[in-house]
């Protein structure tokens, strides 16, 4: 009986983690850095460290 409760608890936790992961994948929005036509940056990039 106690083993069955443990298995159910583990399954509930794993289901919640999987649901959260999938929701995070659908909510993630990738901002495009590249222009689809010419291939240049769409945002200004900060200067690299050490370059003046």
Secondary structure, DSSP 8 states (H G I E B T S, - for coil): -HHHHHHHHHHHHHHHHHHHHHHHHHH------B-TTT--BSS-----TT--
